[in-house]
C-alpha cells in the first residue's frame, strides 16, 4: 500500500530484456537506504518487488503483463521515474490509498503552465469513465492528485509548482503516456453494487 506522495525522482539506468519479461534497473538515492530484497517500491506508481540492490541501484523484474499495462516498457535510459516506498505502519496518510496496481496507461492530451500552476489533461478510456469524479482522487505515475474537471473523454488535473518540481511531471508533454490508478474505494463500491444486483 502506498500514499501517492512521491519520495524522490529517480533515474532509469537500464532496461534489459524484451516483451516476455525484463529487468528494470534504476537509481534512487533516498528509497534505496536500508532497502532489502523482496520489499515493494512504487515505480511510476507501479508496485514492484526489489530483486537486487547495491548502493543506490535497485533492480526489478517486470512481467510481460506489467510492460503491456504500464508506461515502463516505453521509457528510455535516463528517464526520470517517481519512487515511493511502501507505507509503514503508523505512517502519515497524506495522499490517498494507492495499491500500485495500474489500471491503464493514458495519453497526455495537454500539459501547460497557467499562471503559477500547471494544467494537465489526460485521456480517460471509456471503460474507466465511471471512476472519474470531480474532486475525486486519482494516481498519475504514482502521484496522488485531485481531479479538477471531468470532460467527456478526459479529465483535468491541476499541478502545484512543488509537485511539478519534485516528480517526473517536468519531463511530460502532450502525447506521452502516464500510468493511471483509479480510486480503490470506487472499485469496491462498483463490485458491491454488482454483487447486490446479481451481476447486472
N, CA and C of each residue as an Amber inpcrd file, in Angstrom:
protein
   600
   0.8410000  -1.1940000   0.0000000   0.0000000   0.0000000   0.0000000
   0.8800000   1.2480000   0.0000000   0.4540000   2.2380000  -0.7820000
   1.2070000   3.4780000  -0.8990000   0.2660000   4.6620000  -0.6710000
   0.8400000   5.8660000  -0.6490000   0.0330000   7.0640000  -0.4150000
  -0.0750000   7.9550000  -1.6390000   0.7950000   7.7490000  -2.6200000
   0.8130000   8.6390000  -3.7700000   1.6200000   9.8980000  -3.5350000
   2.3450000   9.9440000  -2.4070000   3.2470000  11.0620000  -2.1470000
   4.6560000  10.6300000  -2.5530000   5.0990000  11.0850000  -3.6960000
   6.3790000  10.6560000  -4.2530000   7.5160000  11.0870000  -3.3400000
   8.4010000  10.1390000  -3.0080000   9.5280000  10.4420000  -2.1190000
  10.7150000  11.0260000  -2.8720000  10.9180000  10.5350000  -4.0800000
  12.0360000  11.0780000  -4.8530000  11.8510000  10.7840000  -6.3350000
  12.5300000  11.5850000  -7.1260000  12.5730000  11.3720000  -8.5690000
  13.8620000  10.6360000  -8.8780000  13.7230000   9.3560000  -9.2420000
  14.8830000   8.5470000  -9.5570000  15.2070000   8.5920000 -11.0370000
  16.1260000   7.7270000 -11.4490000  16.5610000   7.7020000 -12.8480000
  16.6280000   6.2690000 -13.3470000  16.0820000   6.0320000 -14.5330000
  16.1800000   4.7170000 -15.1500000  17.5800000   4.5530000 -15.7280000
  18.2890000   3.5460000 -15.2510000  19.6460000   3.3080000 -15.7240000
  19.6800000   2.3610000 -16.9070000  18.8220000   1.3160000 -16.8500000
  18.8620000   0.3250000 -17.9170000  17.6100000  -0.5400000 -17.8830000
  17.1860000  -0.9870000 -19.0600000  16.1080000  -1.9590000 -19.2000000
  16.6660000  -3.1150000 -20.0110000  16.7020000  -4.3110000 -19.4100000
  17.2760000  -5.4770000 -20.0650000  16.1630000  -6.4800000 -20.3440000
  16.0810000  -6.9670000 -21.5630000  15.0880000  -7.9810000 -21.8820000
  14.1620000  -7.5520000 -22.9900000  13.0020000  -8.2240000 -23.0640000
  12.0570000  -7.9490000 -24.1360000  10.6320000  -8.0900000 -23.6740000
   9.7430000  -8.4460000 -24.6040000   8.3190000  -8.4790000 -24.3100000
   7.9450000  -9.5530000 -23.2980000   8.6840000 -10.6530000 -23.2640000
   8.3520000 -11.7320000 -22.3440000   8.6390000 -11.3940000 -20.8890000
   9.4410000 -10.3900000 -20.6530000   9.8260000 -10.0220000 -19.3010000
  11.1400000  -9.2700000 -19.3340000  11.3320000  -8.3670000 -18.3990000
  12.5210000  -7.5250000 -18.4270000  13.0420000  -7.2760000 -17.0210000
  14.2790000  -6.8270000 -16.9500000  14.8980000  -6.3880000 -15.7000000
  15.0510000  -4.8750000 -15.7810000  14.4140000  -4.1840000 -14.8540000
  14.4660000  -2.7270000 -14.7820000  15.4760000  -2.3300000 -13.7170000
  16.4090000  -1.4720000 -14.0710000  17.4420000  -1.0330000 -13.1340000
  17.3410000   0.4820000 -12.9920000  17.1680000   0.9340000 -11.7480000
  17.0080000   2.3600000 -11.5030000  17.9660000   2.8260000 -10.4120000
  18.1690000   4.1380000 -10.3630000  18.9510000   4.7470000  -9.2830000
  18.0100000   5.5850000  -8.4300000  18.0810000   5.3600000  -7.1150000
  17.2840000   6.1400000  -6.1740000  18.0490000   6.3070000  -4.8790000
  18.6070000   7.4760000  -4.6590000  19.4860000   7.6770000  -3.5020000
  18.7380000   7.6460000  -2.1810000  17.4480000   7.9980000  -2.1810000
  16.6750000   8.0360000  -0.9390000  15.9890000   6.7060000  -0.6570000
  15.2250000   6.1850000  -1.6200000  14.4520000   4.9700000  -1.3570000
  15.3370000   3.7430000  -1.2110000  16.5830000   3.8180000  -1.6660000
  17.4930000   2.6740000  -1.5620000  18.0890000   2.5180000  -0.1710000
  17.9650000   3.5270000   0.6720000  18.5590000   3.4750000   2.0090000
  17.8530000   2.4120000   2.8530000  18.5910000   1.4030000   3.2670000
  18.0500000   0.3590000   4.1330000  17.1410000  -0.6310000   3.4500000
  17.0130000  -0.5500000   2.1320000  16.1070000  -1.4460000   1.4150000
  16.6910000  -2.8560000   1.3620000  15.8180000  -3.8550000   1.3340000
  16.2460000  -5.2420000   1.2240000  15.5040000  -5.9180000   0.0810000
  16.0750000  -6.9840000  -0.4310000  15.4390000  -7.7500000  -1.4980000
  14.0840000  -8.2580000  -1.0200000  13.0810000  -8.1310000  -1.8570000
  11.7320000  -8.5770000  -1.5040000  10.8050000  -7.4570000  -1.0940000
  11.3520000  -6.2770000  -0.8200000  10.4990000  -5.1460000  -0.4560000
   9.7860000  -4.5920000  -1.6830000   8.6970000  -3.8690000  -1.4320000
   7.9250000  -3.2640000  -2.5070000   8.2400000  -1.7770000  -2.6270000
   8.4220000  -1.3340000  -3.8560000   8.6280000   0.0790000  -4.1450000
   7.7580000   0.4250000  -5.3580000   7.0840000   1.5600000  -5.2910000
   6.2820000   2.0160000  -6.4240000   7.1820000   2.7950000  -7.3780000
   7.2320000   2.3400000  -8.6260000   8.0000000   2.9960000  -9.6760000
   6.9990000   3.5230000 -10.7000000   6.8820000   4.8350000 -10.7920000
   5.8290000   5.4520000 -11.6110000   4.4560000   4.9000000 -11.2460000
   4.2910000   4.6390000  -9.9530000   3.0020000   4.1730000  -9.4580000
   2.7890000   2.6860000  -9.5290000   3.7170000   1.9570000 -10.1210000
   3.5880000   0.5080000 -10.2810000   4.3200000  -0.1990000  -9.1490000
   3.6010000  -1.0000000  -8.3800000   4.2030000  -1.7180000  -7.2560000
   5.1220000  -2.8120000  -7.7840000   6.4260000  -2.6830000  -7.5030000
   7.4180000  -3.6520000  -7.9570000   8.2020000  -4.2030000  -6.7720000
   8.6810000  -5.4190000  -6.9230000   9.4510000  -6.0760000  -5.8710000
  10.9380000  -5.9350000  -6.1520000  11.6860000  -5.5110000  -5.1530000
  13.1310000  -5.3640000  -5.3070000  13.7590000  -6.7450000  -5.4890000
  14.4050000  -6.9500000  -6.6430000  15.0460000  -8.2310000  -6.9430000
  16.5300000  -8.2230000  -6.5800000  17.1350000  -7.0330000  -6.5900000
  18.5440000  -6.8830000  -6.2310000  18.7900000  -5.4320000  -5.8670000
  19.7530000  -5.2130000  -4.9950000  20.0900000  -3.8430000  -4.5990000
  21.5780000  -3.7510000  -4.3060000  22.1760000  -2.6460000  -4.7240000
  23.5910000  -2.3870000  -4.4930000  23.8050000  -0.8860000  -4.4630000
  24.0970000  -0.3700000  -3.2780000  24.2490000   1.0690000  -3.1450000
  22.9480000   1.7780000  -3.4770000  23.0110000   2.7180000  -4.4170000
  21.8140000   3.4730000  -4.8180000  21.0720000   2.8210000  -5.9810000
  21.5260000   1.6460000  -6.3980000  20.9440000   0.9750000  -7.5530000
  19.9750000  -0.1160000  -7.1300000  18.7900000  -0.1120000  -7.7200000
  17.7600000  -1.1060000  -7.4270000  17.3430000  -1.7860000  -8.7170000
  17.1270000  -3.1010000  -8.6470000  16.7130000  -3.8650000  -9.8170000
  15.3690000  -4.5270000  -9.5600000  14.5250000  -4.5650000 -10.6010000
  13.1920000  -5.1440000 -10.5140000  12.9510000  -6.0120000 -11.7470000
  12.2640000  -7.1360000 -11.5580000  11.8690000  -7.9780000 -12.6820000
  10.4550000  -7.6110000 -13.0940000  10.2580000  -7.3760000 -14.3910000
   8.9590000  -6.9740000 -14.9170000   8.3600000  -8.0960000 -15.7600000
   7.1120000  -8.4540000 -15.4720000   6.3870000  -9.4200000 -16.2790000
   5.9210000  -8.7660000 -17.5770000   5.5930000  -9.6040000 -18.5570000
   5.0630000  -9.0810000 -19.8070000   3.7920000  -8.2860000 -19.5830000
   2.9400000  -8.7250000 -18.6390000   1.6970000  -8.0150000 -18.3210000
   1.9810000  -6.6090000 -17.8190000   3.0120000  -6.4660000 -17.0030000
   3.3910000  -5.1420000 -16.4950000   3.8370000  -4.2340000 -17.6340000
   4.5920000  -4.7740000 -18.5620000   5.0640000  -3.9840000 -19.6970000
   3.9040000  -3.5470000 -20.5840000   2.9020000  -4.4200000 -20.7360000
   1.7610000  -4.0890000 -21.5970000   0.8390000  -3.0520000 -20.9620000
   0.6730000  -3.1130000 -19.6330000  -0.3210000  -2.2860000 -18.9590000
   0.2140000  -0.9230000 -18.5280000   1.5310000  -0.7930000 -18.4030000
   2.1090000   0.4410000 -17.8720000   2.9820000   1.1420000 -18.9200000
   3.5370000   2.2770000 -18.5210000   4.4260000   3.0150000 -19.4140000
   5.8950000   2.6650000 -19.2180000   6.1840000   1.6880000 -18.3530000
   7.5730000   1.3770000 -18.0260000   8.3580000   0.8660000 -19.2340000
   7.7150000   0.0510000 -20.0630000   8.4090000  -0.5030000 -21.2140000
   8.7740000   0.5220000 -22.2600000   8.1340000   1.6630000 -22.2320000
   8.3950000   2.6980000 -23.2290000   9.4000000   3.7370000 -22.7880000
   9.9320000   3.5820000 -21.5820000  10.8930000   4.5570000 -21.0770000
  12.2870000   4.2910000 -21.6250000  13.0500000   5.3330000 -21.7960000
  14.4160000   5.1960000 -22.2950000  15.4130000   5.4830000 -21.1810000
  16.6420000   5.0970000 -21.4160000  17.7020000   5.2980000 -20.4240000
  17.7960000   6.7730000 -20.0400000  17.8880000   7.0140000 -18.7410000
  17.9720000   8.3790000 -18.2350000  16.6310000   8.9940000 -17.8980000
  15.5350000   8.3000000 -18.2090000  14.1980000   8.8400000 -17.9330000
  13.9770000   8.9930000 -16.4310000  13.3500000  10.0920000 -16.0180000
  13.0250000  10.2510000 -14.5940000  11.8390000   9.3640000 -14.2170000
  11.9040000   8.7630000 -13.0350000  10.8220000   7.9090000 -12.5570000
  10.4600000   8.3100000 -11.1330000   9.1700000   8.2570000 -10.8220000
   8.7060000   8.5720000  -9.4780000   8.8550000   7.3480000  -8.5810000
   9.4010000   7.5590000  -7.3890000   9.6590000   6.4560000  -6.4690000
   9.0020000   6.7080000  -5.1130000   8.4140000   5.6480000  -4.5630000
   7.8290000   5.7190000  -3.2240000   7.9400000   4.3630000  -2.5540000
   8.4330000   4.3420000  -1.3280000   8.4540000   3.1080000  -0.5550000
   7.0640000   2.8140000  -0.0130000   6.8140000   1.5500000   0.3140000
   5.5190000   1.1470000   0.8520000   5.2550000   1.8760000   2.1660000
   3.9750000   2.1460000   2.4290000   3.5750000   2.8520000   3.6330000
   3.8870000   2.0220000   4.8690000   4.6100000   2.6080000   5.8170000
   4.9330000   1.9190000   7.0630000   3.7590000   2.0210000   8.0250000
   3.5710000   0.9860000   8.8500000   2.5120000   1.0070000   9.8540000
   2.7370000   2.2010000  10.7780000   1.7080000   3.0080000  10.9610000
   1.8200000   4.1930000  11.7990000   2.2800000   5.4240000  11.0420000
   2.5640000   5.2660000   9.7390000   2.9980000   6.4010000   8.9420000
   1.8400000   7.3370000   8.6280000   2.1680000   8.5860000   8.2640000
   1.1400000   9.5590000   7.9280000   0.4980000   9.2140000   6.5810000
  -0.8090000   9.3520000   6.5190000  -1.5460000   9.0850000   5.2840000
  -1.8810000  10.4210000   4.6450000  -0.9310000  10.9780000   3.8930000
  -1.1180000  12.3180000   3.3660000  -1.7640000  12.3890000   2.0040000
  -1.7620000  11.2830000   1.2500000  -2.3580000  11.2960000  -0.0780000
  -3.6870000  10.5650000  -0.0600000  -3.7550000   9.4100000  -0.7490000
  -4.9250000   8.5380000  -0.6570000  -4.4390000   7.0980000  -0.8010000
  -5.3270000   6.1370000  -0.5920000  -4.9300000   4.7370000  -0.6830000
  -4.5790000   4.3770000  -2.1260000  -3.3050000   4.0470000  -2.3430000
  -2.8050000   3.6760000  -3.6610000  -2.2090000   2.2750000  -3.5540000
  -2.7000000   1.3440000  -4.3620000  -2.2230000  -0.0330000  -4.2940000
  -0.9500000  -0.2640000  -5.0970000  -0.7420000   0.5410000  -6.1220000
   0.3690000   0.2660000  -7.0070000  -0.0150000  -0.7040000  -8.1030000
  -1.3190000  -0.9100000  -8.2900000  -1.8390000  -1.7890000  -9.3410000
  -2.3990000  -0.9010000 -10.4490000  -1.6430000  -0.7430000 -11.5090000
  -2.0150000   0.1790000 -12.5860000  -3.2230000  -0.3420000 -13.3520000
  -4.2230000   0.5090000 -13.5110000  -5.4230000   0.1270000 -14.2570000
  -5.2220000   0.2600000 -15.7600000  -4.5400000   1.3170000 -16.1680000
  -4.3340000   1.5690000 -17.5870000  -3.2520000   2.6260000 -17.7470000
  -2.7710000   2.7710000 -18.9480000  -1.9030000   3.9070000 -19.2540000
  -2.6880000   4.8180000 -20.1840000  -2.5670000   6.1210000 -19.9650000
  -3.3530000   7.1000000 -20.7200000  -2.4470000   8.1280000 -21.3790000
  -2.9760000   8.7500000 -22.4030000  -2.2200000   9.7520000 -23.1600000
  -2.3690000  11.1340000 -22.5200000  -1.2770000  11.8540000 -22.4380000
  -1.3320000  13.2550000 -22.0210000  -1.8820000  14.0570000 -23.2060000
  -3.0810000  14.6080000 -23.0220000  -3.7010000  15.3930000 -24.0820000
  -3.0860000  16.7870000 -24.1750000  -2.8330000  17.3800000 -23.0200000
  -2.1820000  18.6950000 -22.9830000  -1.5650000  18.8970000 -21.6130000
  -0.5170000  19.6920000 -21.5780000   0.1500000  20.0000000 -20.3150000
   0.7640000  21.3880000 -20.4720000   0.2130000  22.3480000 -19.7460000
   0.6550000  23.7220000 -19.9370000   0.6530000  24.4980000 -18.6260000
   1.5020000  25.5100000 -18.5830000   1.5490000  26.3680000 -17.4050000
   0.4540000  27.4100000 -17.5140000  -0.2880000  27.5650000 -16.4330000
  -1.3540000  28.5630000 -16.3770000  -1.1090000  29.4020000 -15.1270000
  -0.6560000  30.6190000 -15.3530000  -0.2280000  31.4970000 -14.2590000
   0.8370000  30.7580000 -13.4400000   0.6240000  30.5170000 -12.1570000
   1.6720000  29.8870000 -11.3560000   1.5960000  28.3840000 -11.2790000
   0.5270000  27.7920000 -11.7880000   0.3270000  26.3510000 -11.6840000
   0.3970000  25.6920000 -13.0700000   0.1030000  24.4010000 -13.1030000
   0.1760000  23.6540000 -14.3530000  -1.1240000  22.8800000 -14.5600000
  -1.6350000  22.9340000 -15.7750000  -2.8770000  22.2400000 -16.1210000
  -2.5410000  20.9950000 -16.9350000  -2.8730000  19.8330000 -16.3820000
  -2.6150000  18.5540000 -17.0340000  -3.9340000  17.9110000 -17.4280000
  -4.0810000  17.5800000 -18.7000000  -5.2780000  16.8900000 -19.1640000
  -4.8730000  15.5430000 -19.7380000  -5.5000000  14.4750000 -19.2430000
  -5.2000000  13.1270000 -19.7370000  -6.4720000  12.4850000 -20.2770000
  -6.2970000  11.5920000 -21.2340000  -7.4390000  10.8640000 -21.7770000
  -7.9230000   9.8330000 -20.7580000  -9.2200000   9.5270000 -20.8140000
  -9.8040000   8.5050000 -19.9480000 -10.5390000   7.5020000 -20.8340000
 -10.0350000   6.2620000 -20.9440000 -10.7280000   5.2560000 -21.7510000
 -12.1680000   5.0710000 -21.2590000 -13.0600000   4.8000000 -22.1870000
 -14.4880000   4.7310000 -21.8720000 -14.7990000   3.7590000 -20.7490000
 -14.1050000   2.6200000 -20.7090000 -14.4160000   1.6100000 -19.6920000
 -14.0570000   2.0450000 -18.2740000 -13.2900000   3.1310000 -18.1350000
 -12.9030000   3.6170000 -16.8160000 -13.5890000   4.9290000 -16.4450000
 -14.4540000   5.4240000 -17.3030000 -15.0620000   6.7410000 -17.1000000
 -15.8260000   6.8390000 -15.7830000 -16.4200000   5.7410000 -15.3340000
 -17.2020000   5.7630000 -14.0980000 -16.3800000   6.0070000 -12.8460000
 -15.0710000   5.8030000 -12.9250000 -14.2090000   6.0100000 -11.7600000
 -13.7530000   7.4610000 -11.6120000 -14.0690000   8.2730000 -12.5960000
 -13.5820000   9.6550000 -12.6090000 -14.6890000  10.5930000 -12.1540000
 -14.4900000  11.2080000 -10.9880000 -15.4880000  12.1290000 -10.4470000
 -14.8060000  13.4370000 -10.0500000 -15.5300000  14.5190000 -10.1770000
 -14.9880000  15.8240000  -9.8080000 -14.5850000  15.8440000  -8.3390000
 -13.3660000  16.2890000  -8.0630000 -12.7660000  16.3610000  -6.7300000
 -12.4120000  14.9920000  -6.1600000 -12.5050000  13.9500000  -6.9940000
 -12.1070000  12.6140000  -6.5590000 -10.6030000  12.4360000  -6.6640000
 -10.1150000  11.3110000  -6.1380000  -8.6840000  11.0230000  -6.1500000
  -8.3010000  10.1590000  -7.3400000  -7.0760000  10.3440000  -7.8050000
  -6.5220000   9.5580000  -8.8960000  -5.0060000   9.5710000  -8.7340000
  -4.3490000   8.4900000  -9.1380000  -2.8830000   8.4400000  -9.0890000
  -2.3450000   8.4400000 -10.5130000  -1.5130000   9.4190000 -10.8290000
  -0.8970000   9.5540000 -12.1440000   0.6080000   9.3460000 -11.9890000
   1.1310000   8.2700000 -12.5990000   2.5410000   7.9060000 -12.4180000
   2.8920000   7.8490000 -10.9350000   1.9330000   7.3950000 -10.1350000
   2.1590000   7.2380000  -8.7060000   1.9690000   8.4840000  -7.8800000
   1.5310000   9.5710000  -8.4930000   1.3260000  10.8360000  -7.7830000
  -0.1460000  10.9580000  -7.4010000  -0.4180000  11.1420000  -6.1280000
  -1.7910000  11.3380000  -5.6700000  -2.2580000  12.7320000  -6.0760000
  -3.3090000  12.7760000  -6.9090000  -3.8300000  14.0420000  -7.4000000
  -5.3380000  14.0980000  -7.2510000  -5.8670000  15.3130000  -7.2800000
  -7.3050000  15.5360000  -7.2050000  -7.8260000  15.9420000  -8.5760000
  -8.8990000  15.3020000  -8.9970000  -9.4820000  15.6080000 -10.2970000
 -10.1700000  16.9630000 -10.2360000  -9.7700000  17.8550000 -11.1200000
 -10.3060000  19.2120000 -11.1100000 -11.4680000  19.4210000 -12.0560000
 -11.5430000  18.5860000 -13.0840000 -12.6090000  18.7340000 -14.0730000
 -12.7900000  17.4150000 -14.8100000 -14.0370000  17.0050000 -14.9820000
 -14.3530000  15.7870000 -15.7380000 -14.9040000  16.1960000 -17.0950000
 -14.2630000  15.7200000 -18.1500000 -14.7190000  16.0080000 -19.5000000
 -15.2090000  14.7180000 -20.1490000 -15.7220000  14.8040000 -21.3660000
 -16.3510000  13.6490000 -21.9980000 -15.4010000  12.4560000 -22.1290000
 -14.1690000  12.6910000 -22.5550000 -13.2230000  11.5970000 -22.7430000
 -11.8760000  11.8580000 -22.0690000 -11.8880000  12.7550000 -21.1040000
 -10.6470000  13.1100000 -20.4320000 -10.9430000  13.6980000 -19.0600000
  -9.8880000  13.9680000 -18.3260000 -10.0440000  14.6910000 -17.0580000
  -8.8800000  15.6620000 -16.9140000  -9.1210000  16.7100000 -16.1310000
  -8.1340000  17.7740000 -15.9340000  -7.6380000  17.7410000 -14.5000000
  -6.3340000  17.8700000 -14.3500000  -5.6930000  17.8700000 -13.0400000
  -4.8270000  19.1250000 -12.9330000  -4.8680000  19.7590000 -11.7870000
  -4.0530000  20.9600000 -11.5770000  -2.8580000  20.5930000 -10.7130000
  -1.6760000  20.9650000 -11.1920000  -0.4200000  20.5930000 -10.5510000
   0.2220000  21.8270000  -9.9250000   0.5380000  21.7400000  -8.6400000
   1.2060000  22.8620000  -7.9830000   2.7030000  22.8310000  -8.3200000
   3.3920000  23.9710000  -8.2030000   4.8130000  24.0270000  -8.5590000
   5.6810000  23.0080000  -7.8210000   5.3850000  22.7370000  -6.5520000
   6.1970000  21.7700000  -5.7980000   6.1200000  20.3890000  -6.4390000
   4.9110000  19.9250000  -6.7550000   4.7440000  18.6080000  -7.3730000
   5.4380000  18.5510000  -8.7210000   5.3180000  19.6180000  -9.4830000
   5.9760000  19.7040000 -10.7890000   7.4930000  19.5880000 -10.6300000
   8.0200000  20.1930000  -9.5860000   9.4760000  20.2490000  -9.4020000
  10.0820000  18.9460000  -8.8900000   9.3580000  18.1930000  -8.0490000
   9.9610000  17.0280000  -7.3930000   9.5490000  15.6900000  -8.0000000
   8.7100000  15.7050000  -9.0280000   8.2980000  14.4570000  -9.6820000
   8.7600000  14.4560000 -11.1380000   8.3470000  13.4220000 -11.8720000
   8.7360000  13.3240000 -13.2760000   7.8600000  14.1570000 -14.2000000
   6.8970000  14.8970000 -13.6400000   5.9840000  15.6630000 -14.4850000
   6.6830000  16.7330000 -15.3130000   7.7970000  17.2200000 -14.8160000
   8.5220000  18.2490000 -15.5500000   9.0140000  17.7770000 -16.9140000
   9.0830000  16.4500000 -17.0900000   9.5540000  15.9000000 -18.3730000
   8.4040000  15.5010000 -19.2870000   7.1500000  15.6800000 -18.8330000
   5.9980000  15.2360000 -19.6170000   5.5530000  16.3030000 -20.6130000
   5.0170000  15.8280000 -21.7240000   4.4440000  16.7140000 -22.7290000
   3.3140000  15.9870000 -23.4380000   2.5470000  16.7100000 -24.2140000
   1.4180000  16.1240000 -24.9350000   1.8890000  14.9420000 -25.7760000
   1.1250000  13.8320000 -25.6980000   1.4610000  12.6260000 -26.4400000
   2.1540000  11.5720000 -25.6100000   2.7210000  11.9610000 -24.4560000
   3.3720000  10.9970000 -23.5740000   2.3270000  10.1110000 -22.8960000
   2.7790000   8.9510000 -22.4230000   1.9030000   8.0380000 -21.6940000
   2.1670000   8.1550000 -20.1970000   1.0970000   8.0920000 -19.4170000
   1.2210000   8.0910000 -17.9550000   0.4560000   6.8990000 -17.4040000
   0.9480000   6.3620000 -16.2910000   0.2610000   5.2690000 -15.6110000
  -0.8780000   5.8320000 -14.7750000  -2.0230000   5.1490000 -14.8010000
  -3.1960000   5.6260000 -14.0830000  -3.7290000   4.5270000 -13.1630000
  -3.9240000   4.8840000 -11.9150000  -4.6290000   4.0100000 -10.9770000
  -5.8170000   4.7870000 -10.4260000  -7.0110000   4.2460000 -10.6430000
  -8.2190000   4.9080000 -10.1770000  -8.4680000   4.5680000  -8.7120000
  -9.3480000   5.3260000  -8.0990000  -9.5950000   5.2330000  -6.6630000
 -10.0620000   3.8330000  -6.2530000  -9.3680000   3.2550000  -5.2890000
  -9.6780000   1.9150000  -4.7880000 -11.0970000   1.8210000  -4.2440000
 -11.5410000   2.8500000  -3.5340000 -12.8780000   2.8160000  -2.9310000
 -13.9550000   2.7370000  -4.0010000 -13.7550000   3.4180000  -5.1230000
 -14.7350000   3.3820000  -6.2070000 -14.8570000   1.9770000  -6.7760000
 -13.7500000   1.2600000  -6.8520000 -13.7690000  -0.1060000  -7.3770000
 -14.5460000  -1.0420000  -6.4510000 -14.3810000  -0.8620000  -5.1390000
 -15.1180000  -1.6990000  -4.1870000 -16.6100000  -1.4120000  -4.2550000
 -16.9540000  -0.1450000  -4.3680000 -18.3720000   0.2150000  -4.4750000
 -18.9780000  -0.4180000  -5.7220000 -18.2620000  -0.3230000  -6.8270000
 -18.7380000  -0.9130000  -8.0740000 -18.9880000  -2.4100000  -7.9080000
 -18.0510000  -3.1070000  -7.2840000 -18.1670000  -4.5560000  -7.1040000
 -19.3240000  -4.9110000  -6.1680000 -19.4860000  -4.1630000  -5.0740000
 -20.5600000  -4.4370000  -4.1280000 -21.9250000  -4.2410000  -4.7750000
 -22.0450000  -3.1760000  -5.5670000 -23.3250000  -2.9190000  -6.2590000
 -23.6010000  -4.0240000  -7.2770000 -22.5630000  -4.4710000  -7.9840000
 -22.7440000  -5.5220000  -8.9900000 -23.2030000  -6.8220000  -8.3410000
 -22.6060000  -7.1700000  -7.2080000 -22.9920000  -8.3970000  -6.5000000
 -24.4220000  -8.2840000  -5.9820000 -24.7600000  -7.1330000  -5.4240000
 -26.1030000  -6.9280000  -4.9110000 -27.1640000  -7.0350000  -6.0050000
 -26.8150000  -6.5400000  -7.1970000 -27.7480000  -6.5580000  -8.3180000
 -27.6590000  -7.8240000  -9.1530000 -26.9520000  -8.8100000  -8.6440000
 -26.8670000 -10.0730000  -9.3600000 -26.0300000 -10.0170000 -10.6160000
 -25.0630000  -9.1000000 -10.6500000 -24.1580000  -9.0110000 -11.7840000
 -24.6880000  -8.1950000 -12.9410000 -25.8760000  -7.5840000 -12.7870000
 -26.4210000  -6.7630000 -13.8650000 -25.6610000  -5.4390000 -14.0000000
